[in-house]
Structures are given as C-alpha cells and as structure tokens.
C-alpha cells in the first residue's frame, strides 16, 4: 500500500450506536463507566470527571460526593484506574484534563516544536472512607499521557500503576510507578519503549498489569505490531523481557483482572472474525481466560460487538461484582453489560456478514470524488448530510456516494460509466484535484511533477462533463478543500518543491492552480460551481474554529468540513433540479 494519507480512512471519533451484547448478557441499569470497586458495605464505587459515585442497590440508584475541594483545577480523564486496597484505602489514577496543553494545531513531531510542549499530567488521589471524602491529588508527572487504566496491589502490599508518557522520539512509552505507603508517595520505575512509531498513538502503551501466583508481575501492552507485547517484573519497578506475544490485537488497549475462581481474565480488541487482517477495527470485544498464569489463553469469546461503520467497543473495564458475575463497560462505544462466566459458552454473537452494497435508483444524485468524498469511518460525510437535508424538505432524490480514496481524474474518467452513468443520475457532483496535483516526493527516486498534469486534469474533467451532459444529467463541480501541514504530512511531503515552512505550502505549489483552472472551466462550459475552497476561512470564523482544525489530518475534512460542503451543495442541487 502506498504510504499516503489520501488512502487513510481512520476516524477520530467512534460510533455511539447501541452495541450488540452476548446472547446471555444483560444491560446494566446505569450509564456510568468503570472502573468499579466494592466498598466495605458491599456497595459499588466509581468516579467520573468531578465526583465519586456510590450505589448500594446494584447500580439502580447512585449518590455522589465531590472528588476535589477546588473542582475548577481538575477534570478526571475518561481513561482512569481505581483500586480499593486490602486496608480499605481507595486510590484513583487519571490524567488531569484541566491542565492539558499543546501547541495550537496539535503539531505533534514537527521540527520547530518541543515534545515538552505537550502536557497532560498524571495524578493519583486517595480516599480513606470509601469515597465519601478525598485527599488532595498527588501529581506524578507532567508530560503528555494518553491513557491510564491499570492499578493493582501486590501481595507484599506494594501498589503498581501502569502509566505512559510522550518521549523525545515523538511516541508514547510505558512508565511504571510504585507506592509502598498506600498511595501517599510514588517511585518512578522503568520506562518500556519498543522503539516503533513517531505519531501520537505510536509506541508501547496503554498497559495492563496482573500479579501471578509466584509473585511475579505480568504486563501486556498495546502496540502497532498486530500483537500485544509483554514484560515481567519481580518488584514493579524493574522490568525485563519486553517482547511480542502470540496474542493478536488491533491497535487498542488490553485489560486483565484476577477472578474469584483463580483464573486471569483478558479483555481486548482482537481482529474481528469477519475481517481477520484488520489492524484497527475495534468492532468486537474479546474475552479469554488463563488457568496457567498467562502461559496460555482460552479461545476468546466475543462478549460485545458494534458493526455499524466506525463502530467500537473498546477501552474496556472488567469488574467481578460477585463470584462469576462480570460487569463489562467500555469508554468507547458505550458498552454497559453484565454476564455470568458460566453462560459464556452457552451461545455466541454470530459472525458479522457485511450487507451487500445497495444500488442507487435512477434519477438520483451521485457524489463522484476521492477520499474527501468517500465514506470515512464515523465522520458524517457530505453525501449523507445532503441526503438527510433533502429528505427534510420533502425531496425524494436519493444520494449515492461514488467516492474512492486516492482517485485522480485519470482513474475517475475510467470508472465514470460503471460507477456513475449506468445508474442514470439526474445530478452528478464532481470533486477531484488533491491527488491529481500531488507531487510524490516520498517516492524513491522522488517525483518532480504532479501525478496528473494541469492540462491532463482539465482535459479529463472536460471529457467527464461532456459525457455526463450527453446522458442528460446536470453537473455540479466543486473545488477541493484546503490543505494544511501536519507532522505526518511534513514527514512525507515536506521537501522541495514543496515549501514546508509556509502554512499553505502543501497546496500553494499546485493545488491552487488546479482549483483556479477548474473555476475557469466551469465558467467556460456554463457548469454550476460550488467553491468549497474559498468558503473555508469564513465558515471557520463563523464557527469559532480554524481551517486547520477543520482538517484533522491536514487533508480530509472532519465533521465541520463536511457540514460546510453540505450547506453549499443543497441550494446548488435544488437549483439544478428545478
């Protein structure tokens, strides 16, 4: 696969549709997420961003108590850990969102930015009365920490917390912490870095730790290798044997817990059964058990799934409410379920079969473009938004998305008949140019000219417009969205002839000329034009944001960018069909 961001389809958000539960599972009667602990009176305790929450009736009702005397200074992250020690001390660990800082526009890994400018501190906080009152938080570190979710007490009494931090190599590495005074003070242990990756979710991170019966500690880490990685320790501070396991995993965190029956449980996102080669899908949550202290694991059971586009059931918390009854919640996907261990083998969630792609009806609208048009994870793309908007005003026009990532006008021209015209559309919206104008300086040897020349770009457009009009369909052209540098784009494209130091240096070389030529072509051929590129600055200002923030990866619009396109397109389509 080409190392191009034009081909990426990952989403930063996650689908919130109700997950599918294991057939023997039941929904929990609340929306609070884990982690949970059991209080001295048999109740349940968890925390949210500002409060400790307690229930004594199985989660049907809750009372709350403030975590902080000055709540304005603290905001507990969604990724957090909670432990009740054998001595009855409750300890929470989290990142403080109230102190979060980073350079404007994110700028992770850029050469003129210091990694120390990314701050998301790690804290712990104690309660000696089962969450009714809380001591002042203790800061462990300042550097950016992406996730914390594992805290245990060893048989020796030592507490071990799995943390992580940004490192100068521009990835995360796991940092271990230990306390011998029940969380009053902490020692910093080893840092575990498996040495791969430079982006903000790269590295060996989001670890979960368990104590084995022989007193050793076992750690599992998220990586981008397609497998979980492991390390072991005798004291929680010094760690050895960082290496790959045989446990296949997508890029998300594992969660381990010791059960009352002595087994160790593991919750994680394995590659989904219907797409076993995936390295990123979090659509299935797997549960497995080890009866030999992590040497081997049972065949995983899918306890929950979310098969909508971009669906996730991930960042799990496992709590054994009573022996054999598991409460499973997730930070992503809104999973809130309980299930008895004995029922896991009694049924299963069927393997997902993706539905056949619906064929558009004649007389509709076709959105014809590249990855800025195509479906994109959980982002609500403009094709979807336009269809909803038209339906809201009583239109019966269907909308078909014919966007394909990485397409140039050369490829588009070849597929025009099969993907567009054979459906006999009434209106065809065309948006190309980002891929045509790209100079692939990352190649070996580096390219020096655009993938498609400006002359070829216009000739392809001219031919597609003529062919579409010949069939009787109306054509609406769109200029592209702007482009902005990100650290990844600079890594790939930040070389001459591009100007990596200019804010618009990724588009000023060629894309500006391609958009200008498209405007002239629309005028020449008397075709409707929606000038998306020109509308970005004013739309960003109106929504109190920036052009950069509307382009999460520098090239592809986020939800706000697709909202802009839809708002521009709907009146143009209404004019075209009058």
N, C-alpha and C positions, 0 to 999 in steps of 0.2 A: 504494500500500500504506500502511496506517495505520502511523504511527511508534510501534508498541507492541512492547515486549519480549515480550508474550504471543505474538507471531507468529514469534519467532525460533526457529531450530532448529539454530544452530551448536553444534558440540561443541568443548570444550577439549582433549579427548583425541583420539587417532587410532587407527583400526583397525590391528591388528598382523597381520592375515591375510597370507599369502604373496602378494606382488604377481605379476601376470601379466607375463611378460617378452616382449619382441620375439621372434618365432619363431626368429630366428637368434642370439639371445643365449644365454649360459650363466651359470649361477650361479657366483659367486666362492666359493672354498673356505674362507671365513672370515666372521666376523660384525663385524669392525672396520669403522667408517665412515671416509670420507675426512675431510679432505683427505689426499692422499698426495704424497710427493716421492721422487725417485730419488736414492739415495746414490752416493758415489764408486765403490763396488764393484759397482754395478748392482742393489743391493737396493732394497727399498721401506721407507719410513719413514712412520709416522703417530703420533698421540698419542691418549690417552684422558684421563680426568679426573685421573690422577695419574702416568701413565707414558708414555715413548716406546716404541713398538713397532716392531721391525725384522724383516724377512723377506728371506731370500736364495733362497727356493725358490718364488717366485711366489705367496706367501701361504699355503702349506700349513702351515708352522710359523712361530712367532714367538718372539722373545726380547724382554725388556723391561728398561728402565732407568728409574729414578725421575726425574721432572722437577724435584723440589724437595728441598732439604735438610731443610725442615720441612713435610711434606705436610699437616699439620693446618691450615696457614694458607691453603691454596689448593685449589680444586676447579675444574678447567677445564670450561667450558660445552660443551654438545653443538654449539653453533654456534661454529665456530672457523676460523682460517685458518692455512696452513702454506706456507712458501716456502723453497727452497734457492737461494741466490744463485749467481751465476756464480763468486764467490770461494769457494764451498763452505760458507758460513755458513747454518745452518738457523735460521729465525725462526718462532715461533708467535705467534698473537694470539688472545685469548679474553677472556671475562668471568669474573670470579672469584666463583663461587657461594658460597664461604666467607665473603664479605663482604656478601652480599646482605641488604638491609634494606628494609622498607616498613612503613607503618602497619598495625596489626592490622586485618584485614578488608579489606585492599587499599586502598580509599577513594581511588582514582585520581580526581583532578579535583574532589574535594569542597572546599567553600569554606573550611573550617577546617583544611585540610591544605596543607602546602607541598610543591611539587614536589621540593624538595631533600631531602625525607624518603625519597624513592625512590632507593636506592643499589644499583648493580650495576656495579662498576668494570671498566674495560678495561685489560688488561695485554698486554705482549709479553715474550718470553723467547727467548734465543739459545743455540745450540749450535755449537761450532767443530769438533766431531769426529763429525758425522753422527749426533747424538742419543745418544751414549754418556754424555755429561755435559752439564749445562745451567747457564748463569749465573743469577744472581738475577733474578727477574722485575722488569720496569720498569712502573710504573703510569702510564698516560696520562691517565686521568680517573676521577672518582668517580661522576658522575650515572648513573642507570639506563640501561643499553644493552641493547636487546633482541636484537641479533644482529650477529655479525661473521663474514664468510666470504670476504673477498676481499683479497688482498695480492699485489702484483706488484713486480718490479724493472724500472725503465725502462732504456733503452739507455744513458742517462747514468750509471747506477749508483744513482740515487735510488730508494728504496723508497717505495711509496704504499700506504697502508692505508685501507680504507673502514670508518669507524666510524659510530656513531649515538648520540644522547643524548636523554633527555627534555628538553623545553624548557618554559618557563613557560606556554605556551599548552596544555599538557597533551596533547601528542602527541610523536612522535619526529621528529627531523630528522637528516639525514646530516651527519656531521663527518669531514673528511678529515685524514689525518695523513701526514707525510713524514719520511724519515730519510736523511741524507747520509753517515752513518757506519756503515752496515750494521746498523742497529737498536740502536745503543748509546743514542742520544738521538733525540727526535722533535720536529718542529714541528707545531703545530696549524694547519690550513688553514681554508678556508671552511666555513660551515655552509649546507646546502641544505635549505630548507623550502618546500614547495609550498603551504603555508598552508591545508590542509584537515584537519578532524577534531579531536576532543578526547579520544578514548579511548586505551587503552594499546597498540593496534596501528594507530593512525592516523598519518598523515604520509607523508613521502617517506623511505623507509628500506630496509634490507636490500640495499644496493647491491653491484654487481659492476663492476669496472673492468678495462679492457684498454688496452694501448698500440697505436696504429695505426702503420702503416709510415712515416707522415710525422712521427712523434714526438709526435703529439697523443694525449691520453688521452680515452677514451670511457667514460662511466658510465651504467649502467642502474639504475633504482630501482623498488622496489615502491611502489605507491600503491593507493588505493581507487577510482580513476577508471575501472577496467576496462582500463587500458593501462599499460604500463611508461613511465616518464619518463626523459629523458636529459639529460646535461650534458657539456660538454667542457672540457679544460684543456690548457695547454702545460707546466705545471710540477707539477701535482698538488696545489697549494695554492690557487690562484685558479681559480674555475670560472665558466663562462658558459653561457648558452643553456639554462637549465633549462626544459624543455617536454615536452609529451606526444609520444610516438612513435606509430606506427601498429601497434605490436605489442600485440595483445590479450592480457590477462593477468588471472587471478584474483588475489586478494589473497595473494600469496606471492612469494618472492624469486627472482630470476634468477641464473644462474651462467654466466660467459663464460670461455673459455680459448682460447689460440692453439695450433693444431695443427701438427704437423711439416710438413704439406703447405702451410702458409701461411695456411689459412683460419681464421676465427674461429668457434668453436662457441658456441651458446647453448642452455642447458638451462633450462626454466621450465615453469610450470603454466599453459598456455593453457586457455580454457574448453573443457570436454570436448566431443567431437564429438556425443555423444548429447544434450547439454544446453548448446548454444552461448550461451544467455543467462545462464548461471550466472556469478556474480561471486566465488564462494567455493569451488567444488568443486576439490579437489586430486587427483582420481581418475586423471588422465592426466599423464604427464611427457613433454613435447615436446622434441625436439632439432632445431635448424635451424643452417644454416651461412651465413656471409657470405664471398663471394670478392672483395668490393669495399670492404673495410674499414668495415663496418657500414652502408653506404649502403642495401643491400637484403639480404634474408634468403631462403633457400630455403624451399620448402614444408616445414613441420615433419613430422617422423616421430615417432610415438608409440613410445617405447622401453620403457615400462613402464606398467602401469595397476593400479588396485585398485578394483574395482567393488562391494565389499561396502558396506553402509550406513556412511557416515562414512569410507570408505577413503581413504587418502592415499599418494602417492608424491611427497614434497616436501622442500624444503630440500636440493637436490642438490649433489653434489661430482663434478666431472669430472676424470679423470686419464688422460692418454695414457701407458699403460705402455710401449708401444713404438710406432713409427710406424704409425698406422692401427688400433691396438687400444685401445679405450676402456674404462676401468673407471668405472662409474657407481654411486655409493652415495647413499643419502638418510638424513637424520636422522629424518624422519617416514615410516613405512611399512616400514622395514627392507629397502629395496632394496639388493642386493649382486649386481651383474651385470657382465659384460664382453661386448663386441661389437666386431666389426670394422667399420670405417666402410664398407668395400666391400660388406658384407652388408645394409646398412640398407634398400636399395631392393628387396631380393630377396623380401621378404614384409612383412606388416603385422599388427598386432593388429586383429581385426575390430571394427567399431563396436559398442559395447555396446547391447543391446536389453533394457531392464528387463523382468523376468519379470512375467507377469500376477499380479495380487494374488490370493492363494489365498482361496477362500471357506470360511468356517468350517463344520464339520459340526454338525448338530443335536445338542442335548443338551449343549453345552459351556458355557463361561464367557465372557461379554462384559464387557470393561472399557470403560465408557462415560464419557467425560470430555473435558477440554480439552487444552491443550498440556502440562499436568503429567502427563497420561496417555499422550499420543500418542508414537510413535517419535521419538527425538531424537538424531540423529547417532550417535555411538558410545557414548552412555550406555546402559547396560543397564537399560531401564525396567522398572517393576514387573510389567507383563503378562508380559514374557519371563521374569523371575525366578520368578514364580508358576508358570508352566508347567513350568519346569525342576524346581522344588521338588516339584510334584505328580507329575511323571514319576519322580522319585527315590524316591517312596514307592509306586510301582506304580499310580498313578491313570491312567486313560485319558482323562480330561477334557481337551479341547483348550481353549486360551485365545485369544480373538480381541480385538485391540486396536481399539476404535472411538473412540479419542480424536481430536479435531480441534482444532488450535490456534485460539485466540480465541473458542471457543464459550461462549455463555451458555446458561442453561436455556431461553430462548426458542428459540434455534436447535436445541438438543438435542431439545426436545419435537417440533419439526417433522420431525426425522430419526429419531426413535425407531423407527418402524415399519420404515423402509427399512434402517437401519444396524444395528438390534439385533433387533427382534422377529421379523422374517421369517426369521432364522436359527434360530428355535425354541430359544433358550438354556435351560439349566437354572438358571443363576445369572447375574444382571446386577449388576455393581458400578458404582455411580454416584458420580462426584466432580466437582462444579461449585461455583462460588462466587466465584473470584478475578475473573473477567471480569464477572460479574453485579454485584458490589459496587463495581467501579471507577468513579470519577468522573473523566471525561476532561477534566481542567483544561488539557491541552495544546491542546485544540481552539480555534479562533477563530470565534466567541467561546467562551470556556471554559464547559464544562458545570458545573452546580452540584449535580446529582443523579446517583445511580448509573445505570449503563446499564439495570439491571433493578431495580425497587423490591423491598424486602424482601418485601412482600406478594405481588408477582408471582413472585418467586423461589420462595417456599414453595408457591404455587398450582401453578406448573409442576412442581415436584418431586412434589407430591401427585398430580397427574394422571399423571405418568410412572410412579410407583409403582403406582397403581391399574391402569393399562393393562398393565403388566408382570405383575402378580399375576393379572390376568384371564386371561392366556395360560398361567398355571400355573408361571411362573418365580419363583424366590426372588430377593429384592432385598437387597443389602448397600449401605448408604450409607457414605460416607467424608467426614469433614471435610477441609478443604484443608490443605496445608502452610502454615507461617507465611510472612510476607513481611518482608523487611528492605531498608533503603535501600542503594542503590549510587549511584555518581556519576551514572550514566545515568538511573536512576530518579528521582533528585532533580532532574535537568535536566528531565525530562518531567512529573513529578508533585509536585515539592517546592513546591507553592503551596497557599494556603488553598482548601478547608477542610482539607487535609492538614497535619499537623504535621511538618515536615521535620527538626526538631530532636530529636524523640523516636525512640528506637531502633526502636520498633514503630509509628511514626507512619504507615506505609504501610498497616497493617492495622487499627489501632485505630479509625479513622474509621467503617468499615462492616463489614469482613470479620469482625471478632469477633462482631458482632450476627448476621450471616448464619450463621456456624457454630453459635452458640447456638440460633438458630431451627431449624436442621437437627437438632440433638440433640433438641429438644422434639418435632419432627415424627416422628423415629424412635421415640420413646417412645410418642407418641400412636397411631401406626399399627402398633406392635408389629413394627418392622422392625429387623434387625440393623444396628448402627452400629460402624464402626471409627474411633476418634477419632485420626486422624493428627496433627492439630494439637497435641493435648495430649501426644502421645508424643515430640515432638521434643526438648525440653530434656533429659530423662533419657537418651534414646538418644545424643544428642550427648556428654553427660558420660561415658557408658559407653565411647564410642569415642574419648575424649580429644580431642574437637574442639568446635566451637561451632555453634549454629544457623546463624549467618552463613556459616560455611564449608561447611555442608551445602546452601547455596543459592548457587551460584556467581554467578548474575546477580541475586540478590535475590528471585527469584520461582520459578524452576524448580529442582527438586531435582537434585543431582548423583547419582552412583552410590550414595553412602551414604544419601541420602534415599530413593531407590527401594528400597534394601535394607530400610530401615525399613518401608516400606509393604508389601513382600512378606512380611516376617516377621509383620506384623499380619494380613495378609489370609489366609494359608494356613490357620491354625486356624479363622478365620471361615468360609471356604469349606467346610472339612471338616465343620463343624457344620451348615452349610446343606444339604449333600447327604446327610446321614445319614437 
